[in-house]
Amino acid sequence: MGDNALMSDVLELVDVSVVREGRALVDDVSWAVKEGERWVILGPNGAGKTTLLNLASSYLFPTTGSATILGERLGGVDVFDLRPRIGMAGSALAEKLPRSQTVLQTVLTAAYGMTAGWQETYEAVDEDRARAFLDRLGMSDFLDREYGTLSEGERKRTQIARAMMTDPELLLLDEPAAGLDLGGREDLVRRLGRLAQDPYAPSMVMVTHHVEEIPPGFTHVLMIRQGQVLTAGPLETEMTSQNLSRCFGLPLVVERRGSRWAAQGLPLG
Protein backbone atom coordinates (compact mmCIF):
# COMPACT_ATOMS: atom_id res chain seq x y z
CA MET A 1 0.00 0.00 0.00
CA GLY A 2 1.40 3.36 -0.99
CA ASP A 3 2.20 5.79 1.78
CA ASN A 4 0.54 8.96 0.55
CA ALA A 5 1.21 11.16 3.54
CA LEU A 6 1.57 14.21 1.31
CA MET A 7 -1.79 13.63 -0.33
CA SER A 8 -4.59 15.26 1.59
CA ASP A 9 -7.38 14.05 -0.71
CA VAL A 10 -9.29 11.29 1.02
CA LEU A 11 -11.46 10.85 -2.07
CA GLU A 12 -11.04 12.14 -5.59
CA LEU A 13 -13.38 11.52 -8.49
CA VAL A 14 -12.31 12.84 -11.89
CA ASP A 15 -14.85 12.85 -14.76
CA VAL A 16 -16.55 9.77 -13.32
CA SER A 17 -19.59 8.23 -14.95
CA VAL A 18 -21.33 5.04 -13.89
CA VAL A 19 -23.46 3.60 -16.67
CA ARG A 20 -25.94 0.76 -16.10
CA GLU A 21 -28.06 -0.61 -18.98
CA GLY A 22 -27.35 2.45 -21.08
CA ARG A 23 -28.31 4.91 -18.33
CA ALA A 24 -25.84 7.10 -16.48
CA LEU A 25 -26.44 6.83 -12.72
CA VAL A 26 -23.79 9.50 -12.27
CA ASP A 27 -22.66 11.54 -15.23
CA ASP A 28 -19.22 13.14 -15.54
CA VAL A 29 -18.77 13.86 -11.84
CA SER A 30 -15.59 15.46 -10.48
CA TRP A 31 -15.41 15.85 -6.71
CA ALA A 32 -12.71 15.83 -4.03
CA VAL A 33 -12.95 15.30 -0.28
CA LYS A 34 -9.97 16.48 1.75
CA GLU A 35 -8.81 15.13 5.07
CA GLY A 36 -10.95 16.26 8.00
CA GLU A 37 -13.83 17.55 5.88
CA ARG A 38 -17.43 16.56 6.68
CA TRP A 39 -19.57 16.41 3.53
CA VAL A 40 -23.29 16.02 3.10
CA ILE A 41 -24.63 14.79 -0.26
CA LEU A 42 -28.09 16.23 -0.93
CA GLY A 43 -30.50 15.45 -3.72
CA PRO A 44 -33.87 13.97 -4.62
CA ASN A 45 -34.54 10.23 -4.78
CA GLY A 46 -32.80 8.63 -7.76
CA ALA A 47 -30.39 11.55 -8.21
CA GLY A 48 -27.27 9.39 -7.79
CA LYS A 49 -26.49 9.95 -4.09
CA THR A 50 -26.14 6.28 -3.21
CA THR A 51 -24.11 5.66 -6.38
CA LEU A 52 -21.60 8.28 -5.19
CA LEU A 53 -21.43 6.58 -1.79
CA ASN A 54 -20.93 3.17 -3.41
CA LEU A 55 -18.02 4.60 -5.42
CA ALA A 56 -16.54 6.09 -2.24
CA SER A 57 -16.81 2.72 -0.49
CA SER A 58 -15.10 0.86 -3.40
CA TYR A 59 -18.16 -1.33 -3.98
CA LEU A 60 -18.78 0.27 -7.37
CA PHE A 61 -16.22 1.11 -10.04
CA PRO A 62 -16.45 3.96 -12.56
CA THR A 63 -17.50 3.08 -16.11
CA THR A 64 -15.37 6.02 -17.26
CA GLY A 65 -13.14 8.43 -15.37
CA SER A 66 -11.02 7.70 -12.31
CA ALA A 67 -11.75 7.28 -8.61
CA THR A 68 -8.99 7.49 -6.00
CA ILE A 69 -9.79 6.57 -2.40
CA LEU A 70 -7.28 7.15 0.41
CA GLY A 71 -4.54 7.51 -2.19
CA GLU A 72 -5.39 4.26 -3.98
CA ARG A 73 -6.89 4.27 -7.46
CA LEU A 74 -9.85 1.95 -8.00
CA GLY A 75 -8.87 -0.68 -10.53
CA GLY A 76 -5.23 -0.60 -9.42
CA VAL A 77 -5.63 -1.69 -5.81
CA ASP A 78 -6.93 -4.75 -4.02
CA VAL A 79 -10.18 -3.41 -2.58
CA PHE A 80 -9.89 -5.86 0.31
CA ASP A 81 -6.85 -3.92 1.52
CA LEU A 82 -8.77 -0.68 1.14
CA ARG A 83 -12.12 -1.58 2.72
CA PRO A 84 -10.99 -1.86 6.35
CA ARG A 85 -9.87 1.79 6.04
CA ILE A 86 -13.46 2.84 5.19
CA GLY A 87 -16.31 2.77 7.72
CA MET A 88 -19.82 2.39 6.36
CA ALA A 89 -23.24 2.61 8.00
CA GLY A 90 -26.47 2.27 6.07
CA SER A 91 -29.44 0.06 5.34
CA ALA A 92 -27.55 -2.20 2.89
CA LEU A 93 -25.16 -3.37 5.60
CA ALA A 94 -27.79 -3.29 8.35
CA GLU A 95 -29.73 -6.10 6.69
CA LYS A 96 -26.68 -8.39 6.91
CA LEU A 97 -26.22 -8.04 10.67
CA PRO A 98 -27.38 -11.09 12.66
CA ARG A 99 -30.45 -10.23 14.71
CA SER A 100 -29.60 -12.59 17.57
CA GLN A 101 -26.20 -11.05 18.34
CA THR A 102 -25.91 -8.66 21.23
CA VAL A 103 -25.16 -5.00 20.62
CA LEU A 104 -21.62 -5.50 21.93
CA GLN A 105 -21.02 -8.53 19.66
CA THR A 106 -22.42 -6.63 16.67
CA VAL A 107 -19.84 -3.88 17.15
CA LEU A 108 -16.99 -6.24 18.07
CA THR A 109 -17.30 -8.39 14.92
CA ALA A 110 -16.40 -5.30 12.84
CA ALA A 111 -12.84 -5.52 14.16
CA TYR A 112 -12.57 -8.90 12.45
CA GLY A 113 -14.07 -7.78 9.15
CA MET A 114 -17.12 -10.01 9.25
CA THR A 115 -20.82 -9.71 9.89
CA ALA A 116 -21.21 -13.05 11.66
CA GLY A 117 -19.68 -13.79 15.03
CA TRP A 118 -17.87 -17.12 15.12
CA GLN A 119 -15.95 -18.22 18.19
CA GLU A 120 -13.21 -15.62 17.96
CA THR A 121 -11.67 -14.66 21.24
CA TYR A 122 -11.80 -10.92 21.31
CA GLU A 123 -8.92 -8.94 22.67
CA ALA A 124 -9.69 -6.90 25.78
CA VAL A 125 -8.51 -3.79 23.93
CA ASP A 126 -11.14 -4.40 21.22
CA GLU A 127 -13.86 -4.83 23.79
CA ASP A 128 -12.82 -1.58 25.47
CA ARG A 129 -12.96 0.23 22.12
CA ALA A 130 -16.38 -1.22 21.31
CA ARG A 131 -17.72 -0.13 24.70
CA ALA A 132 -16.26 3.35 24.25
CA PHE A 133 -17.85 3.86 20.82
CA LEU A 134 -21.19 2.53 22.07
CA ASP A 135 -20.98 4.86 25.05
CA ARG A 136 -20.35 7.80 22.74
CA LEU A 137 -23.50 6.91 20.83
CA GLY A 138 -25.63 6.51 23.93
CA MET A 139 -25.82 2.71 23.78
CA SER A 140 -24.12 1.74 27.07
CA ASP A 141 -27.39 0.50 28.57
CA PHE A 142 -27.98 -1.83 25.61
CA LEU A 143 -24.73 -3.85 25.44
CA ASP A 144 -26.40 -7.21 26.12
CA ARG A 145 -29.60 -6.54 24.18
CA GLU A 146 -30.11 -8.56 20.99
CA TYR A 147 -29.65 -6.40 17.88
CA GLY A 148 -32.98 -7.64 16.49
CA THR A 149 -34.93 -6.27 19.47
CA LEU A 150 -33.64 -2.70 19.12
CA SER A 151 -35.63 0.27 17.88
CA GLU A 152 -34.64 1.78 14.54
CA GLY A 153 -32.76 4.62 16.27
CA GLU A 154 -30.87 2.22 18.52
CA ARG A 155 -29.90 0.13 15.48
CA LYS A 156 -28.62 3.19 13.65
CA ARG A 157 -26.48 4.16 16.61
CA THR A 158 -25.12 0.59 16.89
CA GLN A 159 -24.25 0.60 13.15
CA ILE A 160 -22.30 3.85 13.49
CA ALA A 161 -20.36 2.50 16.49
CA ARG A 162 -19.62 -0.59 14.40
CA ALA A 163 -18.41 1.51 11.47
CA MET A 164 -15.96 3.30 13.79
CA MET A 165 -14.41 0.07 15.11
CA THR A 166 -11.79 -0.40 12.40
CA ASP A 167 -10.50 3.15 13.03
CA PRO A 168 -11.46 4.20 9.50
CA GLU A 169 -9.92 7.13 7.65
CA LEU A 170 -13.23 7.75 5.88
CA LEU A 171 -16.70 7.30 7.40
CA LEU A 172 -19.67 6.94 5.03
CA LEU A 173 -23.24 7.37 6.31
CA ASP A 174 -26.14 6.45 4.02
CA GLU A 175 -29.28 8.25 5.20
CA PRO A 176 -28.56 7.55 8.88
CA ALA A 177 -31.74 9.28 10.08
CA ALA A 178 -34.12 7.53 7.64
CA GLY A 179 -37.09 5.94 9.37
CA LEU A 180 -36.54 7.70 12.70
CA ASP A 181 -39.21 9.66 14.54
CA LEU A 182 -38.51 13.28 15.50
CA GLY A 183 -36.93 12.40 18.86
CA GLY A 184 -34.78 9.66 17.33
CA ARG A 185 -33.65 11.96 14.55
CA GLU A 186 -32.73 14.79 16.89
CA ASP A 187 -30.80 12.43 19.17
CA LEU A 188 -28.87 10.98 16.22
CA VAL A 189 -28.16 14.36 14.61
CA ARG A 190 -26.85 15.68 17.93
CA ARG A 191 -24.55 12.67 18.36
CA LEU A 192 -23.31 12.87 14.77
CA GLY A 193 -22.67 16.56 15.38
CA ARG A 194 -20.47 15.73 18.37
CA LEU A 195 -18.59 13.22 16.21
CA ALA A 196 -18.22 15.72 13.34
CA GLN A 197 -16.74 18.32 15.70
CA ASP A 198 -14.13 15.88 17.03
CA PRO A 199 -10.81 16.70 15.29
CA TYR A 200 -9.71 13.06 15.65
CA ALA A 201 -12.81 11.67 13.91
CA PRO A 202 -12.33 10.48 10.32
CA SER A 203 -13.36 12.43 7.24
CA MET A 204 -17.11 11.98 6.80
CA VAL A 205 -19.58 11.78 3.92
CA MET A 206 -23.30 11.56 4.67
CA VAL A 207 -26.16 11.09 2.22
CA THR A 208 -29.57 12.60 2.95
CA HIS A 209 -32.43 14.40 1.24
CA HIS A 210 -33.39 16.49 4.27
CA VAL A 211 -31.38 19.59 5.19
CA GLU A 212 -32.80 19.26 8.73
CA GLU A 213 -30.66 16.09 9.12
CA ILE A 214 -27.34 17.88 8.51
CA PRO A 215 -25.44 17.64 11.80
CA PRO A 216 -23.66 20.63 13.34
CA GLY A 217 -19.98 20.56 12.46
CA PHE A 218 -20.53 19.44 8.86
CA THR A 219 -18.48 21.64 6.57
CA HIS A 220 -19.37 20.98 2.92
CA VAL A 221 -22.30 20.11 0.68
CA LEU A 222 -22.54 18.41 -2.70
CA MET A 223 -25.90 18.76 -4.45
CA ILE A 224 -26.69 16.22 -7.15
CA ARG A 225 -29.63 16.05 -9.57
CA GLN A 226 -30.16 13.48 -12.33
CA GLY A 227 -26.62 12.17 -11.90
CA GLN A 228 -24.92 15.55 -12.26
CA VAL A 229 -23.31 17.75 -9.63
CA LEU A 230 -25.12 21.08 -9.32
CA THR A 231 -22.74 22.48 -6.76
CA ALA A 232 -20.03 21.31 -4.37
CA GLY A 233 -18.35 23.45 -1.74
CA PRO A 234 -18.60 24.94 1.76
CA LEU A 235 -22.06 24.78 3.34
CA GLU A 236 -22.12 28.47 4.18
CA THR A 237 -21.70 29.54 0.54
CA GLU A 238 -23.45 26.71 -1.33
CA MET A 239 -26.48 26.03 0.88
CA THR A 240 -28.71 28.68 -0.68
CA SER A 241 -32.40 28.78 -1.53
CA GLN A 242 -31.49 29.10 -5.21
CA ASN A 243 -29.22 26.03 -5.23
CA LEU A 244 -31.63 23.91 -3.19
CA SER A 245 -34.55 24.91 -5.44
CA ARG A 246 -32.60 23.84 -8.53
CA CYS A 247 -31.60 20.61 -6.83
CA PHE A 248 -35.13 19.54 -5.88
CA GLY A 249 -36.93 21.15 -8.82
CA LEU A 250 -39.33 23.45 -6.97
CA PRO A 251 -39.09 26.79 -5.14
CA LEU A 252 -37.63 26.27 -1.68
CA VAL A 253 -36.50 28.63 1.04
CA VAL A 254 -33.58 27.51 3.17
CA GLU A 255 -32.53 29.13 6.43
CA ARG A 256 -29.87 28.57 9.02
CA ARG A 257 -30.96 28.40 12.64
CA GLY A 258 -27.92 28.37 14.89
CA SER A 259 -25.92 25.31 13.87
CA ARG A 260 -28.80 23.67 11.97
CA TRP A 261 -30.54 24.10 8.61
CA ALA A 262 -34.21 24.10 7.66
CA ALA A 263 -36.01 24.26 4.30
CA GLN A 264 -39.57 24.59 3.18
CA GLY A 265 -41.53 25.15 -0.01
CA LEU A 266 -43.06 28.51 -0.83
CA PRO A 267 -46.80 28.72 -0.09
CA LEU A 268 -49.07 28.16 -3.09
CA GLY A 269 -51.04 31.04 -4.56
C-alpha positions in Angstrom: 0.0 0.0 0.0 1.4 3.4 -1.0 2.2 5.8 1.8 0.5 9.0 0.6 1.2 11.2 3.5 1.6 14.2 1.3 -1.8 13.6 -0.3 -4.6 15.3 1.6 -7.4 14.1 -0.7 -9.3 11.3 1.0 -11.5 10.8 -2.1 -11.0 12.1 -5.6 -13.4 11.5 -8.5 -12.3 12.8 -11.9 -14.8 12.8 -14.8 -16.6 9.8 -13.3 -19.6 8.2 -15.0 -21.3 5.0 -13.9 -23.5 3.6 -16.7 -25.9 0.8 -16.1 -28.1 -0.6 -19.0 -27.3 2.4 -21.1 -28.3 4.9 -18.3 -25.8 7.1 -16.5 -26.4 6.8 -12.7 -23.8 9.5 -12.3 -22.7 11.5 -15.2 -19.2 13.1 -15.5 -18.8 13.9 -11.8 -15.6 15.5 -10.5 -15.4 15.9 -6.7 -12.7 15.8 -4.0 -13.0 15.3 -0.3 -10.0 16.5 1.8 -8.8 15.1 5.1 -11.0 16.3 8.0 -13.8 17.5 5.9 -17.4 16.6 6.7 -19.6 16.4 3.5 -23.3 16.0 3.1 -24.6 14.8 -0.3 -28.1 16.2 -0.9 -30.5 15.5 -3.7 -33.9 14.0 -4.6 -34.5 10.2 -4.8 -32.8 8.6 -7.8 -30.4 11.6 -8.2 -27.3 9.4 -7.8 -26.5 10.0 -4.1 -26.1 6.3 -3.2 -24.1 5.7 -6.4 -21.6 8.3 -5.2 -21.4 6.6 -1.8 -20.9 3.2 -3.4 -18.0 4.6 -5.4 -16.5 6.1 -2.2 -16.8 2.7 -0.5 -15.1 0.9 -3.4 -18.2 -1.3 -4.0 -18.8 0.3 -7.4 -16.2 1.1 -10.0 -16.4 4.0 -12.6 -17.5 3.1 -16.1 -15.4 6.0 -17.3 -13.1 8.4 -15.4 -11.0 7.7 -12.3 -11.8 7.3 -8.6 -9.0 7.5 -6.0 -9.8 6.6 -2.4 -7.3 7.2 0.4 -4.5 7.5 -2.2 -5.4 4.3 -4.0 -6.9 4.3 -7.5 -9.9 2.0 -8.0 -8.9 -0.7 -10.5 -5.2 -0.6 -9.4 -5.6 -1.7 -5.8 -6.9 -4.8 -4.0 -10.2 -3.4 -2.6 -9.9 -5.9 0.3 -6.8 -3.9 1.5 -8.8 -0.7 1.1 -12.1 -1.6 2.7 -11.0 -1.9 6.4 -9.9 1.8 6.0 -13.5 2.8 5.2 -16.3 2.8 7.7 -19.8 2.4 6.4 -23.2 2.6 8.0 -26.5 2.3 6.1 -29.4 0.1 5.3 -27.5 -2.2 2.9 -25.2 -3.4 5.6 -27.8 -3.3 8.3 -29.7 -6.1 6.7 -26.7 -8.4 6.9 -26.2 -8.0 10.7 -27.4 -11.1 12.7 -30.5 -10.2 14.7 -29.6 -12.6 17.6 -26.2 -11.1 18.3 -25.9 -8.7 21.2 -25.2 -5.0 20.6 -21.6 -5.5 21.9 -21.0 -8.5 19.7 -22.4 -6.6 16.7 -19.8 -3.9 17.1 -17.0 -6.2 18.1 -17.3 -8.4 14.9 -16.4 -5.3 12.8 -12.8 -5.5 14.2 -12.6 -8.9 12.4 -14.1 -7.8 9.2 -17.1 -10.0 9.2 -20.8 -9.7 9.9 -21.2 -13.1 11.7 -19.7 -13.8 15.0 -17.9 -17.1 15.1 -15.9 -18.2 18.2 -13.2 -15.6 18.0 -11.7 -14.7 21.2 -11.8 -10.9 21.3 -8.9 -8.9 22.7 -9.7 -6.9 25.8 -8.5 -3.8 23.9 -11.1 -4.4 21.2 -13.9 -4.8 23.8 -12.8 -1.6 25.5 -13.0 0.2 22.1 -16.4 -1.2 21.3 -17.7 -0.1 24.7 -16.3 3.4 24.2 -17.9 3.9 20.8 -21.2 2.5 22.1 -21.0 4.9 25.0 -20.4 7.8 22.7 -23.5 6.9 20.8 -25.6 6.5 23.9 -25.8 2.7 23.8 -24.1 1.7 27.1 -27.4 0.5 28.6 -28.0 -1.8 25.6 -24.7 -3.9 25.4 -26.4 -7.2 26.1 -29.6 -6.5 24.2 -30.1 -8.6 21.0 -29.6 -6.4 17.9 -33.0 -7.6 16.5 -34.9 -6.3 19.5 -33.6 -2.7 19.1 -35.6 0.3 17.9 -34.6 1.8 14.5 -32.8 4.6 16.3 -30.9 2.2 18.5 -29.9 0.1 15.5 -28.6 3.2 13.6 -26.5 4.2 16.6 -25.1 0.6 16.9 -24.3 0.6 13.2 -22.3 3.9 13.5 -20.4 2.5 16.5 -19.6 -0.6 14.4 -18.4 1.5 11.5 -16.0 3.3 13.8 -14.4 0.1 15.1 -11.8 -0.4 12.4 -10.5 3.1 13.0 -11.5 4.2 9.5 -9.9 7.1 7.6 -13.2 7.7 5.9 -16.7 7.3 7.4 -19.7 6.9 5.0 -23.2 7.4 6.3 -26.1 6.5 4.0 -29.3 8.2 5.2 -28.6 7.5 8.9 -31.7 9.3 10.1 -34.1 7.5 7.6 -37.1 5.9 9.4 -36.5 7.7 12.7 -39.2 9.7 14.5 -38.5 13.3 15.5 -36.9 12.4 18.9 -34.8 9.7 17.3 -33.6 12.0 14.5 -32.7 14.8 16.9 -30.8 12.4 19.2 -28.9 11.0 16.2 -28.2 14.4 14.6 -26.8 15.7 17.9 -24.5 12.7 18.4 -23.3 12.9 14.8 -22.7 16.6 15.4 -20.5 15.7 18.4 -18.6 13.2 16.2 -18.2 15.7 13.3 -16.7 18.3 15.7 -14.1 15.9 17.0 -10.8 16.7 15.3 -9.7 13.1 15.7 -12.8 11.7 13.9 -12.3 10.5 10.3 -13.4 12.4 7.2 -17.1 12.0 6.8 -19.6 11.8 3.9 -23.3 11.6 4.7 -26.2 11.1 2.2 -29.6 12.6 2.9 -32.4 14.4 1.2 -33.4 16.5 4.3 -31.4 19.6 5.2 -32.8 19.3 8.7 -30.7 16.1 9.1 -27.3 17.9 8.5 -25.4 17.6 11.8 -23.7 20.6 13.3 -20.0 20.6 12.5 -20.5 19.4 8.9 -18.5 21.6 6.6 -19.4 21.0 2.9 -22.3 20.1 0.7 -22.5 18.4 -2.7 -25.9 18.8 -4.5 -26.7 16.2 -7.2 -29.6 16.0 -9.6 -30.2 13.5 -12.3 -26.6 12.2 -11.9 -24.9 15.5 -12.3 -23.3 17.7 -9.6 -25.1 21.1 -9.3 -22.7 22.5 -6.8 -20.0 21.3 -4.4 -18.4 23.4 -1.7 -18.6 24.9 1.8 -22.1 24.8 3.3 -22.1 28.5 4.2 -21.7 29.5 0.5 -23.4 26.7 -1.3 -26.5 26.0 0.9 -28.7 28.7 -0.7 -32.4 28.8 -1.5 -31.5 29.1 -5.2 -29.2 26.0 -5.2 -31.6 23.9 -3.2 -34.6 24.9 -5.4 -32.6 23.8 -8.5 -31.6 20.6 -6.8 -35.1 19.5 -5.9 -36.9 21.2 -8.8 -39.3 23.5 -7.0 -39.1 26.8 -5.1 -37.6 26.3 -1.7 -36.5 28.6 1.0 -33.6 27.5 3.2 -32.5 29.1 6.4 -29.9 28.6 9.0 -31.0 28.4 12.6 -27.9 28.4 14.9 -25.9 25.3 13.9 -28.8 23.7 12.0 -30.5 24.1 8.6 -34.2 24.1 7.7 -36.0 24.3 4.3 -39.6 24.6 3.2 -41.5 25.2 0.0 -43.1 28.5 -0.8 -46.8 28.7 -0.1 -49.1 28.2 -3.1 -51.0 31.0 -4.6 
